Amino acid sequence: MKQKVHEIKFKTRYAETDQMGYIHHSIYAQYYEMGRIDWMNKIGISYKNMEKDGVILPVYSLYTKYFTPLTFDELITVITYVKYLKGVRLAFGYEIYNEKGEKSTEGEVVLVFADAQTGKPIRPYQEFVEKLNQVI
């Protein structure tokens, strides 16, 4: 269901590299988050305001498949798209490309709508669902 993809571009930073000179594997989750937060902002959903309203989106699962390593000072492209919203779970898909246009990684993050006070799963709030339906 890859529809309405969102794209951001930025340069990798030296602090993100490992001893081999590659972007460390733990950094990719941060790149996914950057794409997801920017995607949400573009469709009019503020994660900061969600949290103020008592809704959080903890990670349920995270998957990454690596193809080509990224290095310092590369202009990369992070593509983000919604895979599905089922019940309390929201899944995003990701693809990251290096500056040559080669696919570096693909991944998926599944989040769960939860109450900020109790941490218990809750149904997505209506405004989120309405804005999501406008873009997928």
C-alpha positions as a printed Julia matrix, in Angstrom:
136×3 Matrix{Float64}:
   0.0    0.0    0.0
   2.86   2.45  -0.73
   0.89   5.64  -1.34
   1.64   9.34  -0.87
   5.3    9.01  -0.05
   7.08  11.78   1.82
  10.71  12.62   1.15
  13.35  14.49   3.13
  17.0   15.07   2.26
  19.91  15.88   4.54
  23.63  15.28   4.98
  24.97  12.58   7.27
  27.08  13.8   10.18
  30.53  12.73  11.32
  29.25  11.89  14.83
  26.95   9.26  13.27
  29.83   7.17  11.9
  31.34   4.09  13.46
  34.98   2.98  13.62
  34.74   1.62  10.05
  33.65   5.0    8.69
  30.06   3.92   8.03
  26.91   5.39   9.53
  26.29   3.25  12.63
  23.32   0.89  12.39
  21.62   2.49  15.42
  21.36   5.83  13.59
  18.91   4.53  10.97
  16.09   4.48  13.54
  16.74   8.19  14.09
  16.54   8.79  10.34
  13.2    6.96  10.28
  11.96   9.16  13.11
  13.06  12.31  11.27
  11.08  11.2    8.22
   8.03  10.25  10.29
   7.91  13.47  12.32
   8.36  15.58   9.18
   5.64  13.57   7.4
   3.26  14.13  10.33
   4.0   17.86  10.38
   3.38  18.13   6.62
  -0.12  16.65   6.97
  -0.92  18.85   9.95
  -0.31  16.52  12.87
   1.97  17.75  15.65
   3.52  14.94  17.66
   4.31  17.48  20.36
   0.62  18.44  20.59
  -0.39  14.77  20.61
   1.77  14.26  23.67
   0.31  17.38  25.32
  -3.12  15.84  24.69
  -2.04  12.63  26.43
  -1.41  10.44  23.36
   1.95   8.76  22.74
   3.19   6.45  19.98
   5.69   3.99  21.44
   7.55   1.67  19.07
   6.09  -1.83  18.89
   8.59  -3.17  16.36
  11.41  -1.93  14.17
  12.91  -3.68  11.16
  15.79  -2.64   8.91
  17.4   -4.38   5.97
  20.79  -2.98   4.93
  21.99  -2.91   1.32
  24.68  -0.25   0.86
  26.43   1.53   3.74
  26.16   5.27   4.17
  29.2    7.38   5.0
  29.95  10.81   6.44
  28.83  13.91   4.53
  26.54  12.12   2.08
  23.35  13.79   0.95
  20.76  11.11   1.68
  17.08  10.78   0.9
  14.67   9.29   3.42
  11.35   8.2    1.95
   8.5    7.66   4.41
   5.03   6.24   3.78
   2.18   4.75   5.78
   1.85   1.01   5.32
  -1.27   0.51   7.43
  -3.39   1.59  10.36
  -5.02  -1.43  12.0
  -6.69  -0.99  15.34
  -4.15   0.66  17.63
  -1.15  -0.09  15.38
   0.28   2.33  12.83
   3.0    1.06  10.47
   5.38   3.24   8.49
   7.62   2.05   5.69
  10.98   3.6    4.88
  13.58   3.6    2.15
  16.89   5.42   2.41
  18.99   6.25  -0.64
  22.57   7.48  -0.83
  23.57  10.46  -2.97
  24.23   8.15  -5.95
  20.58   7.09  -5.8
  21.4    3.59  -4.55
  19.09   2.06  -1.97
  20.93   1.91   1.35
  18.17   0.49   3.54
  14.52  -0.33   3.74
  12.63  -0.61   6.96
   9.41  -0.64   8.88
   8.41   0.82  12.22
   5.16  -0.2   13.88
   3.87   2.19  16.52
   1.03   1.79  19.0
  -1.35   4.54  20.06
  -1.18   4.66  23.85
  -2.4    6.75  26.76
   0.5    8.85  28.08
  -0.55   8.36  31.73
  -1.11   4.62  31.75
   0.85   3.43  28.72
  -2.16   1.31  27.74
  -3.14   1.03  24.07
  -5.93   3.31  22.9
  -7.75   3.8   19.62
  -6.32   6.49  17.34
  -8.04   9.79  17.85
 -10.44  10.95  15.14
  -8.45  13.96  13.91
  -5.44  11.72  13.21
  -7.55   9.19  11.31
  -9.21  11.93   9.24
  -5.88  13.53   8.28
  -4.39  10.13   7.51
  -7.31   9.24   5.25
  -6.72  12.44   3.27
  -3.23  11.35   2.28
  -3.47   7.59   1.75
